[in-house]
Amino acid sequence: MSLPTMKQKAIFILKARGVGETARKTPVDAVGAVEDSVGSLARSVYTRGSVSTHVVTTRNEVLTIKAYADAVLADLPQIHK
């Protein structure tokens, strides 16, 4: 069983508050865009880190990857509320 996405949660909350379909569109689209961006960033960080495991990487590159990973991990608690 998978958990509902943030977009699905937003739709549920807005419907429960009686917000009409037209008024729901903008906030639901915004939540969907953020959700997609975070997922895309997480995949990019994973791919970049994976490549760095197999080729010589400079210290600056490692620190950049770590900063991206920190950004992704910092958002995880917010996603699962």
PDB file of N, CA, C and O in Angstrom:
ATOM      1  N   MET A   1       0.843  -1.182   0.000  1.00  0.00           N
ATOM      2  CA  MET A   1       0.000   0.000   0.000  1.00  0.00           C
ATOM      3  C   MET A   1       0.889   1.247   0.000  1.00  0.00           C
ATOM      4  O   MET A   1       1.739   1.406   0.876  1.00  0.00           O
ATOM      5  N   SER A   2       0.695   2.106  -0.960  1.00  0.00           N
ATOM      6  CA  SER A   2       1.500   3.324  -1.019  1.00  0.00           C
ATOM      7  C   SER A   2       0.771   4.468  -0.312  1.00  0.00           C
ATOM      8  O   SER A   2      -0.458   4.515  -0.252  1.00  0.00           O
ATOM      9  N   LEU A   3       1.561   5.366   0.208  1.00  0.00           N
ATOM     10  CA  LEU A   3       1.001   6.539   0.889  1.00  0.00           C
ATOM     11  C   LEU A   3       0.534   7.555  -0.152  1.00  0.00           C
ATOM     12  O   LEU A   3       1.044   7.569  -1.272  1.00  0.00           O
ATOM     13  N   PRO A   4      -0.420   8.397   0.204  1.00  0.00           N
ATOM     14  CA  PRO A   4      -0.870   9.420  -0.749  1.00  0.00           C
ATOM     15  C   PRO A   4       0.243  10.441  -0.996  1.00  0.00           C
ATOM     16  O   PRO A   4       1.044  10.737  -0.109  1.00  0.00           O
ATOM     17  N   THR A   5       0.273  10.964  -2.209  1.00  0.00           N
ATOM     18  CA  THR A   5       1.254  11.992  -2.546  1.00  0.00           C
ATOM     19  C   THR A   5       0.835  13.317  -1.900  1.00  0.00           C
ATOM     20  O   THR A   5      -0.289  13.461  -1.418  1.00  0.00           O
ATOM     21  N   MET A   6       1.748  14.264  -1.901  1.00  0.00           N
ATOM     22  CA  MET A   6       1.412  15.587  -1.363  1.00  0.00           C
ATOM     23  C   MET A   6       0.292  16.222  -2.194  1.00  0.00           C
ATOM     24  O   MET A   6      -0.579  16.905  -1.655  1.00  0.00           O
ATOM     25  N   LYS A   7       0.324  15.994  -3.483  1.00  0.00           N
ATOM     26  CA  LYS A   7      -0.719  16.535  -4.354  1.00  0.00           C
ATOM     27  C   LYS A   7      -2.081  15.942  -3.985  1.00  0.00           C
ATOM     28  O   LYS A   7      -3.077  16.662  -3.919  1.00  0.00           O
ATOM     29  N   GLN A   8      -2.121  14.628  -3.746  1.00  0.00           N
ATOM     30  CA  GLN A   8      -3.370  13.984  -3.351  1.00  0.00           C
ATOM     31  C   GLN A   8      -3.854  14.503  -2.000  1.00  0.00           C
ATOM     32  O   GLN A   8      -5.053  14.694  -1.795  1.00  0.00           O
ATOM     33  N   LYS A   9      -2.921  14.726  -1.087  1.00  0.00           N
ATOM     34  CA  LYS A   9      -3.293  15.272   0.224  1.00  0.00           C
ATOM     35  C   LYS A   9      -3.873  16.678   0.079  1.00  0.00           C
ATOM     36  O   LYS A   9      -4.864  17.020   0.724  1.00  0.00           O
ATOM     37  N   ALA A  10      -3.244  17.487  -0.777  1.00  0.00           N
ATOM     38  CA  ALA A  10      -3.723  18.855  -0.993  1.00  0.00           C
ATOM     39  C   ALA A  10      -5.144  18.848  -1.562  1.00  0.00           C
ATOM     40  O   ALA A  10      -6.001  19.618  -1.129  1.00  0.00           O
ATOM     41  N   ILE A  11      -5.376  17.980  -2.523  1.00  0.00           N
ATOM     42  CA  ILE A  11      -6.722  17.873  -3.113  1.00  0.00           C
ATOM     43  C   ILE A  11      -7.737  17.481  -2.044  1.00  0.00           C
ATOM     44  O   ILE A  11      -8.809  18.080  -1.959  1.00  0.00           O
ATOM     45  N   PHE A  12      -7.412  16.489  -1.237  1.00  0.00           N
ATOM     46  CA  PHE A  12      -8.313  16.026  -0.183  1.00  0.00           C
ATOM     47  C   PHE A  12      -8.641  17.161   0.796  1.00  0.00           C
ATOM     48  O   PHE A  12      -9.804  17.390   1.131  1.00  0.00           O
ATOM     49  N   ILE A  13      -7.601  17.862   1.245  1.00  0.00           N
ATOM     50  CA  ILE A  13      -7.793  18.943   2.224  1.00  0.00           C
ATOM     51  C   ILE A  13      -8.653  20.057   1.629  1.00  0.00           C
ATOM     52  O   ILE A  13      -9.584  20.542   2.273  1.00  0.00           O
ATOM     53  N   LEU A  14      -8.337  20.458   0.400  1.00  0.00           N
ATOM     54  CA  LEU A  14      -9.088  21.548  -0.220  1.00  0.00           C
ATOM     55  C   LEU A  14     -10.545  21.157  -0.473  1.00  0.00           C
ATOM     56  O   LEU A  14     -11.447  21.977  -0.295  1.00  0.00           O
ATOM     57  N   LYS A  15     -10.779  19.908  -0.887  1.00  0.00           N
ATOM     58  CA  LYS A  15     -12.160  19.436  -1.066  1.00  0.00           C
ATOM     59  C   LYS A  15     -12.900  19.438   0.273  1.00  0.00           C
ATOM     60  O   LYS A  15     -14.054  19.860   0.356  1.00  0.00           O
ATOM     61  N   ALA A  16     -12.221  18.962   1.316  1.00  0.00           N
ATOM     62  CA  ALA A  16     -12.835  18.906   2.646  1.00  0.00           C
ATOM     63  C   ALA A  16     -13.197  20.302   3.148  1.00  0.00           C
ATOM     64  O   ALA A  16     -14.139  20.461   3.925  1.00  0.00           O
ATOM     65  N   ARG A  17     -12.456  21.303   2.709  1.00  0.00           N
ATOM     66  CA  ARG A  17     -12.737  22.686   3.111  1.00  0.00           C
ATOM     67  C   ARG A  17     -13.748  23.354   2.193  1.00  0.00           C
ATOM     68  O   ARG A  17     -14.070  24.530   2.364  1.00  0.00           O
ATOM     69  N   GLY A  18     -14.242  22.608   1.226  1.00  0.00           N
ATOM     70  CA  GLY A  18     -15.266  23.142   0.343  1.00  0.00           C
ATOM     71  C   GLY A  18     -14.746  24.050  -0.757  1.00  0.00           C
ATOM     72  O   GLY A  18     -15.512  24.824  -1.330  1.00  0.00           O
ATOM     73  N   VAL A  19     -13.471  23.969  -1.057  1.00  0.00           N
ATOM     74  CA  VAL A  19     -12.894  24.802  -2.108  1.00  0.00           C
ATOM     75  C   VAL A  19     -13.274  24.204  -3.464  1.00  0.00           C
ATOM     76  O   VAL A  19     -13.089  23.009  -3.695  1.00  0.00           O
ATOM     77  N   GLY A  20     -13.794  25.025  -4.339  1.00  0.00           N
ATOM     78  CA  GLY A  20     -14.231  24.566  -5.660  1.00  0.00           C
ATOM     79  C   GLY A  20     -13.072  24.133  -6.545  1.00  0.00           C
ATOM     80  O   GLY A  20     -11.913  24.462  -6.291  1.00  0.00           O
ATOM     81  N   GLU A  21     -13.413  23.390  -7.588  1.00  0.00           N
ATOM     82  CA  GLU A  21     -12.397  22.832  -8.487  1.00  0.00           C
ATOM     83  C   GLU A  21     -11.519  23.913  -9.118  1.00  0.00           C
ATOM     84  O   GLU A  21     -10.300  23.755  -9.189  1.00  0.00           O
ATOM     85  N   THR A  22     -12.117  24.989  -9.568  1.00  0.00           N
ATOM     86  CA  THR A  22     -11.341  26.065 -10.195  1.00  0.00           C
ATOM     87  C   THR A  22     -10.380  26.702  -9.202  1.00  0.00           C
ATOM     88  O   THR A  22      -9.227  26.972  -9.539  1.00  0.00           O
ATOM     89  N   ALA A  23     -10.842  26.943  -7.992  1.00  0.00           N
ATOM     90  CA  ALA A  23      -9.990  27.548  -6.961  1.00  0.00           C
ATOM     91  C   ALA A  23      -8.908  26.584  -6.477  1.00  0.00           C
ATOM     92  O   ALA A  23      -7.869  27.021  -5.982  1.00  0.00           O
ATOM     93  N   ARG A  24      -9.142  25.278  -6.615  1.00  0.00           N
ATOM     94  CA  ARG A  24      -8.140  24.279  -6.188  1.00  0.00           C
ATOM     95  C   ARG A  24      -6.993  24.160  -7.169  1.00  0.00           C
ATOM     96  O   ARG A  24      -5.892  23.767  -6.782  1.00  0.00           O
ATOM     97  N   LYS A  25      -7.224  24.492  -8.431  1.00  0.00           N
ATOM     98  CA  LYS A  25      -6.237  24.216  -9.473  1.00  0.00           C
ATOM     99  C   LYS A  25      -4.862  24.828  -9.181  1.00  0.00           C
ATOM    100  O   LYS A  25      -3.857  24.125  -9.284  1.00  0.00           O
ATOM    101  N   THR A  26      -4.789  26.084  -8.829  1.00  0.00           N
ATOM    102  CA  THR A  26      -3.498  26.735  -8.625  1.00  0.00           C
ATOM    103  C   THR A  26      -2.719  26.124  -7.460  1.00  0.00           C
ATOM    104  O   THR A  26      -1.554  25.773  -7.646  1.00  0.00           O
ATOM    105  N   PRO A  27      -3.308  25.980  -6.265  1.00  0.00           N
ATOM    106  CA  PRO A  27      -2.525  25.377  -5.185  1.00  0.00           C
ATOM    107  C   PRO A  27      -2.152  23.919  -5.463  1.00  0.00           C
ATOM    108  O   PRO A  27      -1.061  23.486  -5.094  1.00  0.00           O
ATOM    109  N   VAL A  28      -3.025  23.171  -6.096  1.00  0.00           N
ATOM    110  CA  VAL A  28      -2.721  21.768  -6.405  1.00  0.00           C
ATOM    111  C   VAL A  28      -1.588  21.696  -7.429  1.00  0.00           C
ATOM    112  O   VAL A  28      -0.689  20.864  -7.300  1.00  0.00           O
ATOM    113  N   ASP A  29      -1.624  22.553  -8.434  1.00  0.00           N
ATOM    114  CA  ASP A  29      -0.541  22.591  -9.425  1.00  0.00           C
ATOM    115  C   ASP A  29       0.783  22.984  -8.774  1.00  0.00           C
ATOM    116  O   ASP A  29       1.833  22.444  -9.122  1.00  0.00           O
ATOM    117  N   ALA A  30       0.732  23.925  -7.829  1.00  0.00           N
ATOM    118  CA  ALA A  30       1.951  24.351  -7.136  1.00  0.00           C
ATOM    119  C   ALA A  30       2.548  23.203  -6.316  1.00  0.00           C
ATOM    120  O   ALA A  30       3.758  22.977  -6.341  1.00  0.00           O
ATOM    121  N   VAL A  31       1.701  22.492  -5.603  1.00  0.00           N
ATOM    122  CA  VAL A  31       2.170  21.348  -4.813  1.00  0.00           C
ATOM    123  C   VAL A  31       2.758  20.282  -5.737  1.00  0.00           C
ATOM    124  O   VAL A  31       3.798  19.698  -5.433  1.00  0.00           O
ATOM    125  N   GLY A  32       2.097  20.032  -6.854  1.00  0.00           N
ATOM    126  CA  GLY A  32       2.601  19.053  -7.816  1.00  0.00           C
ATOM    127  C   GLY A  32       3.957  19.443  -8.372  1.00  0.00           C
ATOM    128  O   GLY A  32       4.834  18.593  -8.530  1.00  0.00           O
ATOM    129  N   ALA A  33       4.137  20.724  -8.670  1.00  0.00           N
ATOM    130  CA  ALA A  33       5.420  21.200  -9.200  1.00  0.00           C
ATOM    131  C   ALA A  33       6.542  21.031  -8.179  1.00  0.00           C
ATOM    132  O   ALA A  33       7.639  20.594  -8.525  1.00  0.00           O
ATOM    133  N   VAL A  34       6.269  21.374  -6.936  1.00  0.00           N
ATOM    134  CA  VAL A  34       7.273  21.211  -5.881  1.00  0.00           C
ATOM    135  C   VAL A  34       7.598  19.735  -5.695  1.00  0.00           C
ATOM    136  O   VAL A  34       8.766  19.361  -5.590  1.00  0.00           O
ATOM    137  N   GLU A  35       6.576  18.906  -5.654  1.00  0.00           N
ATOM    138  CA  GLU A  35       6.767  17.467  -5.480  1.00  0.00           C
ATOM    139  C   GLU A  35       7.622  16.898  -6.611  1.00  0.00           C
ATOM    140  O   GLU A  35       8.531  16.108  -6.357  1.00  0.00           O
ATOM    141  N   ASP A  36       7.344  17.286  -7.844  1.00  0.00           N
ATOM    142  CA  ASP A  36       8.114  16.821  -8.998  1.00  0.00           C
ATOM    143  C   ASP A  36       9.559  17.306  -8.927  1.00  0.00           C
ATOM    144  O   ASP A  36      10.482  16.550  -9.230  1.00  0.00           O
ATOM    145  N   SER A  37       9.760  18.559  -8.529  1.00  0.00           N
ATOM    146  CA  SER A  37      11.108  19.129  -8.449  1.00  0.00           C
ATOM    147  C   SER A  37      11.958  18.419  -7.408  1.00  0.00           C
ATOM    148  O   SER A  37      13.121  18.104  -7.659  1.00  0.00           O
ATOM    149  N   VAL A  38      11.379  18.168  -6.247  1.00  0.00           N
ATOM    150  CA  VAL A  38      12.121  17.479  -5.181  1.00  0.00           C
ATOM    151  C   VAL A  38      12.498  16.071  -5.631  1.00  0.00           C
ATOM    152  O   VAL A  38      13.618  15.619  -5.393  1.00  0.00           O
ATOM    153  N   GLY A  39      11.566  15.380  -6.278  1.00  0.00           N
ATOM    154  CA  GLY A  39      11.857  14.039  -6.781  1.00  0.00           C
ATOM    155  C   GLY A  39      12.948  14.055  -7.828  1.00  0.00           C
ATOM    156  O   GLY A  39      13.834  13.201  -7.822  1.00  0.00           O
ATOM    157  N   SER A  40      12.890  15.017  -8.722  1.00  0.00           N
ATOM    158  CA  SER A  40      13.897  15.148  -9.766  1.00  0.00           C
ATOM    159  C   SER A  40      15.262  15.458  -9.165  1.00  0.00           C
ATOM    160  O   SER A  40      16.272  14.894  -9.586  1.00  0.00           O
ATOM    161  N   LEU A  41      15.294  16.355  -8.179  1.00  0.00           N
ATOM    162  CA  LEU A  41      16.554  16.693  -7.513  1.00  0.00           C
ATOM    163  C   LEU A  41      17.125  15.471  -6.811  1.00  0.00           C
ATOM    164  O   LEU A  41      18.330  15.228  -6.885  1.00  0.00           O
ATOM    165  N   ALA A  42      16.298  14.707  -6.140  1.00  0.00           N
ATOM    166  CA  ALA A  42      16.770  13.506  -5.441  1.00  0.00           C
ATOM    167  C   ALA A  42      17.379  12.513  -6.427  1.00  0.00           C
ATOM    168  O   ALA A  42      18.435  11.942  -6.151  1.00  0.00           O
ATOM    169  N   ARG A  43      16.732  12.300  -7.567  1.00  0.00           N
ATOM    170  CA  ARG A  43      17.271  11.381  -8.580  1.00  0.00           C
ATOM    171  C   ARG A  43      18.585  11.897  -9.135  1.00  0.00           C
ATOM    172  O   ARG A  43      19.513  11.116  -9.345  1.00  0.00           O
ATOM    173  N   SER A  44      18.683  13.193  -9.376  1.00  0.00           N
ATOM    174  CA  SER A  44      19.920  13.786  -9.901  1.00  0.00           C
ATOM    175  C   SER A  44      21.071  13.646  -8.911  1.00  0.00           C
ATOM    176  O   SER A  44      22.194  13.321  -9.297  1.00  0.00           O
ATOM    177  N   VAL A  45      20.789  13.892  -7.640  1.00  0.00           N
ATOM    178  CA  VAL A  45      21.822  13.757  -6.607  1.00  0.00           C
ATOM    179  C   VAL A  45      22.299  12.309  -6.533  1.00  0.00           C
ATOM    180  O   VAL A  45      23.499  12.054  -6.430  1.00  0.00           O
ATOM    181  N   TYR A  46      21.378  11.377  -6.584  1.00  0.00           N
ATOM    182  CA  TYR A  46      21.741   9.958  -6.543  1.00  0.00           C
ATOM    183  C   TYR A  46      22.628   9.598  -7.738  1.00  0.00           C
ATOM    184  O   TYR A  46      23.656   8.939  -7.576  1.00  0.00           O
ATOM    185  N   THR A  47      22.232  10.028  -8.928  1.00  0.00           N
ATOM    186  CA  THR A  47      22.998   9.713 -10.139  1.00  0.00           C
ATOM    187  C   THR A  47      24.392  10.323 -10.074  1.00  0.00           C
ATOM    188  O   THR A  47      25.384   9.663 -10.384  1.00  0.00           O
ATOM    189  N   ARG A  48      24.458  11.573  -9.674  1.00  0.00           N
ATOM    190  CA  ARG A  48      25.748  12.258  -9.586  1.00  0.00           C
ATOM    191  C   ARG A  48      26.643  11.594  -8.555  1.00  0.00           C
ATOM    192  O   ARG A  48      27.839  11.424  -8.794  1.00  0.00           O
ATOM    193  N   GLY A  49      26.089  11.219  -7.425  1.00  0.00           N
ATOM    194  CA  GLY A  49      26.860  10.527  -6.389  1.00  0.00           C
ATOM    195  C   GLY A  49      27.329   9.165  -6.865  1.00  0.00           C
ATOM    196  O   GLY A  49      28.447   8.751  -6.558  1.00  0.00           O
ATOM    197  N   SER A  50      26.492   8.468  -7.609  1.00  0.00           N
ATOM    198  CA  SER A  50      26.846   7.149  -8.123  1.00  0.00           C
ATOM    199  C   SER A  50      28.025   7.243  -9.089  1.00  0.00           C
ATOM    200  O   SER A  50      28.949   6.431  -9.023  1.00  0.00           O
ATOM    201  N   VAL A  51      27.997   8.225  -9.979  1.00  0.00           N
ATOM    202  CA  VAL A  51      29.098   8.413 -10.924  1.00  0.00           C
ATOM    203  C   VAL A  51      30.383   8.738 -10.165  1.00  0.00           C
ATOM    204  O   VAL A  51      31.450   8.227 -10.506  1.00  0.00           O
ATOM    205  N   SER A  52      30.288   9.574  -9.152  1.00  0.00           N
ATOM    206  CA  SER A  52      31.473   9.970  -8.384  1.00  0.00           C
ATOM    207  C   SER A  52      32.085   8.803  -7.626  1.00  0.00           C
ATOM    208  O   SER A  52      33.259   8.847  -7.260  1.00  0.00           O
ATOM    209  N   THR A  53      31.303   7.765  -7.389  1.00  0.00           N
ATOM    210  CA  THR A  53      31.825   6.582  -6.709  1.00  0.00           C
ATOM    211  C   THR A  53      32.781   5.822  -7.617  1.00  0.00           C
ATOM    212  O   THR A  53      33.686   5.141  -7.134  1.00  0.00           O
ATOM    213  N   HIS A  54      32.591   5.932  -8.922  1.00  0.00           N
ATOM    214  CA  HIS A  54      33.352   5.124  -9.862  1.00  0.00           C
ATOM    215  C   HIS A  54      34.428   5.874 -10.635  1.00  0.00           C
ATOM    216  O   HIS A  54      35.196   5.258 -11.374  1.00  0.00           O
ATOM    217  N   VAL A  55      34.498   7.179 -10.479  1.00  0.00           N
ATOM    218  CA  VAL A  55      35.537   7.968 -11.155  1.00  0.00           C
ATOM    219  C   VAL A  55      36.170   8.916 -10.142  1.00  0.00           C
ATOM    220  O   VAL A  55      35.588   9.216  -9.099  1.00  0.00           O
ATOM    221  N   VAL A  56      37.374   9.381 -10.471  1.00  0.00           N
ATOM    222  CA  VAL A  56      38.066  10.314  -9.581  1.00  0.00           C
ATOM    223  C   VAL A  56      37.251  11.599  -9.486  1.00  0.00           C
ATOM    224  O   VAL A  56      36.836  12.159 -10.500  1.00  0.00           O
ATOM    225  N   THR A  57      37.028  12.055  -8.262  1.00  0.00           N
ATOM    226  CA  THR A  57      36.225  13.243  -8.017  1.00  0.00           C
ATOM    227  C   THR A  57      37.005  14.202  -7.123  1.00  0.00           C
ATOM    228  O   THR A  57      37.659  13.780  -6.169  1.00  0.00           O
ATOM    229  N   THR A  58      36.933  15.489  -7.434  1.00  0.00           N
ATOM    230  CA  THR A  58      37.629  16.486  -6.618  1.00  0.00           C
ATOM    231  C   THR A  58      36.874  16.716  -5.314  1.00  0.00           C
ATOM    232  O   THR A  58      35.694  16.386  -5.197  1.00  0.00           O
ATOM    233  N   ARG A  59      37.559  17.277  -4.358  1.00  0.00           N
ATOM    234  CA  ARG A  59      36.935  17.601  -3.069  1.00  0.00           C
ATOM    235  C   ARG A  59      35.759  18.561  -3.258  1.00  0.00           C
ATOM    236  O   ARG A  59      34.714  18.404  -2.627  1.00  0.00           O
ATOM    237  N   ASN A  60      35.939  19.547  -4.124  1.00  0.00           N
ATOM    238  CA  ASN A  60      34.852  20.511  -4.366  1.00  0.00           C
ATOM    239  C   ASN A  60      33.617  19.822  -4.925  1.00  0.00           C
ATOM    240  O   ASN A  60      32.493  20.150  -4.546  1.00  0.00           O
ATOM    241  N   GLU A  61      33.825  18.859  -5.835  1.00  0.00           N
ATOM    242  CA  GLU A  61      32.694  18.121  -6.396  1.00  0.00           C
ATOM    243  C   GLU A  61      31.980  17.336  -5.298  1.00  0.00           C
ATOM    244  O   GLU A  61      30.751  17.325  -5.241  1.00  0.00           O
ATOM    245  N   VAL A  62      32.739  16.685  -4.435  1.00  0.00           N
ATOM    246  CA  VAL A  62      32.139  15.921  -3.329  1.00  0.00           C
ATOM    247  C   VAL A  62      31.345  16.844  -2.414  1.00  0.00           C
ATOM    248  O   VAL A  62      30.239  16.501  -1.996  1.00  0.00           O
ATOM    249  N   LEU A  63      31.896  18.005  -2.102  1.00  0.00           N
ATOM    250  CA  LEU A  63      31.183  18.961  -1.237  1.00  0.00           C
ATOM    251  C   LEU A  63      29.903  19.476  -1.901  1.00  0.00           C
ATOM    252  O   LEU A  63      28.901  19.709  -1.225  1.00  0.00           O
ATOM    253  N   THR A  64      29.939  19.653  -3.227  1.00  0.00           N
ATOM    254  CA  THR A  64      28.748  20.076  -3.957  1.00  0.00           C
ATOM    255  C   THR A  64      27.671  19.000  -3.882  1.00  0.00           C
ATOM    256  O   THR A  64      26.506  19.295  -3.619  1.00  0.00           O
ATOM    257  N   ILE A  65      28.069  17.746  -4.115  1.00  0.00           N
ATOM    258  CA  ILE A  65      27.115  16.637  -4.033  1.00  0.00           C
ATOM    259  C   ILE A  65      26.531  16.549  -2.629  1.00  0.00           C
ATOM    260  O   ILE A  65      25.330  16.332  -2.470  1.00  0.00           O
ATOM    261  N   LYS A  66      27.372  16.717  -1.609  1.00  0.00           N
ATOM    262  CA  LYS A  66      26.898  16.666  -0.223  1.00  0.00           C
ATOM    263  C   LYS A  66      25.878  17.773   0.034  1.00  0.00           C
ATOM    264  O   LYS A  66      24.876  17.544   0.711  1.00  0.00           O
ATOM    265  N   ALA A  67      26.119  18.952  -0.490  1.00  0.00           N
ATOM    266  CA  ALA A  67      25.181  20.064  -0.294  1.00  0.00           C
ATOM    267  C   ALA A  67      23.827  19.739  -0.930  1.00  0.00           C
ATOM    268  O   ALA A  67      22.780  20.015  -0.345  1.00  0.00           O
ATOM    269  N   TYR A  68      23.854  19.151  -2.126  1.00  0.00           N
ATOM    270  CA  TYR A  68      22.599  18.751  -2.772  1.00  0.00           C
ATOM    271  C   TYR A  68      21.882  17.681  -1.960  1.00  0.00           C
ATOM    272  O   TYR A  68      20.670  17.748  -1.757  1.00  0.00           O
ATOM    273  N   ALA A  69      22.646  16.693  -1.499  1.00  0.00           N
ATOM    274  CA  ALA A  69      22.046  15.613  -0.699  1.00  0.00           C
ATOM    275  C   ALA A  69      21.443  16.177   0.587  1.00  0.00           C
ATOM    276  O   ALA A  69      20.354  15.769   0.993  1.00  0.00           O
ATOM    277  N   ASP A  70      22.138  17.104   1.222  1.00  0.00           N
ATOM    278  CA  ASP A  70      21.607  17.738   2.441  1.00  0.00           C
ATOM    279  C   ASP A  70      20.287  18.444   2.154  1.00  0.00           C
ATOM    280  O   ASP A  70      19.359  18.387   2.961  1.00  0.00           O
ATOM    281  N   ALA A  71      20.202  19.113   0.995  1.00  0.00           N
ATOM    282  CA  ALA A  71      18.966  19.817   0.631  1.00  0.00           C
ATOM    283  C   ALA A  71      17.818  18.833   0.458  1.00  0.00           C
ATOM    284  O   ALA A  71      16.705  19.083   0.921  1.00  0.00           O
ATOM    285  N   VAL A  72      18.085  17.717  -0.208  1.00  0.00           N
ATOM    286  CA  VAL A  72      17.045  16.707  -0.408  1.00  0.00           C
ATOM    287  C   VAL A  72      16.622  16.115   0.924  1.00  0.00           C
ATOM    288  O   VAL A  72      15.428  15.988   1.197  1.00  0.00           O
ATOM    289  N   LEU A  73      17.589  15.751   1.756  1.00  0.00           N
ATOM    290  CA  LEU A  73      17.266  15.121   3.036  1.00  0.00           C
ATOM    291  C   LEU A  73      16.553  16.073   3.990  1.00  0.00           C
ATOM    292  O   LEU A  73      15.743  15.639   4.810  1.00  0.00           O
ATOM    293  N   ALA A  74      16.845  17.352   3.889  1.00  0.00           N
ATOM    294  CA  ALA A  74      16.174  18.337   4.755  1.00  0.00           C
ATOM    295  C   ALA A  74      14.689  18.426   4.435  1.00  0.00           C
ATOM    296  O   ALA A  74      13.889  18.758   5.311  1.00  0.00           O
ATOM    297  N   ASP A  75      14.306  18.134   3.189  1.00  0.00           N
ATOM    298  CA  ASP A  75      12.897  18.212   2.784  1.00  0.00           C
ATOM    299  C   ASP A  75      12.102  16.965   3.164  1.00  0.00           C
ATOM    300  O   ASP A  75      10.875  17.031   3.244  1.00  0.00           O
ATOM    301  N   LEU A  76      12.752  15.849   3.396  1.00  0.00           N
ATOM    302  CA  LEU A  76      12.028  14.609   3.667  1.00  0.00           C
ATOM    303  C   LEU A  76      11.082  14.697   4.850  1.00  0.00           C
ATOM    304  O   LEU A  76       9.944  14.243   4.734  1.00  0.00           O
ATOM    305  N   PRO A  77      11.493  15.264   5.998  1.00  0.00           N
ATOM    306  CA  PRO A  77      10.537  15.353   7.106  1.00  0.00           C
ATOM    307  C   PRO A  77       9.301  16.178   6.751  1.00  0.00           C
ATOM    308  O   PRO A  77       8.209  15.900   7.247  1.00  0.00           O
ATOM    309  N   GLN A  78       9.465  17.185   5.900  1.00  0.00           N
ATOM    310  CA  GLN A  78       8.335  18.020   5.508  1.00  0.00           C
ATOM    311  C   GLN A  78       7.366  17.251   4.603  1.00  0.00           C
ATOM    312  O   GLN A  78       6.159  17.489   4.644  1.00  0.00           O
ATOM    313  N   ILE A  79       7.887  16.340   3.795  1.00  0.00           N
ATOM    314  CA  ILE A  79       7.050  15.596   2.856  1.00  0.00           C
ATOM    315  C   ILE A  79       6.145  14.617   3.592  1.00  0.00           C
ATOM    316  O   ILE A  79       5.014  14.385   3.166  1.00  0.00           O
ATOM    317  N   HIS A  80       6.619  14.045   4.678  1.00  0.00           N
ATOM    318  CA  HIS A  80       5.883  12.968   5.339  1.00  0.00           C
ATOM    319  C   HIS A  80       5.045  13.442   6.522  1.00  0.00           C
ATOM    320  O   HIS A  80       4.721  12.641   7.399  1.00  0.00           O
ATOM    321  N   LYS A  81       4.691  14.706   6.568  1.00  0.00           N
ATOM    322  CA  LYS A  81       3.846  15.213   7.653  1.00  0.00           C
ATOM    323  C   LYS A  81       2.406  14.917   7.375  1.00  0.00           C
ATOM    324  O   LYS A  81       1.538  15.267   8.175  1.00  0.00           O
TER     325      LYS A  81
END
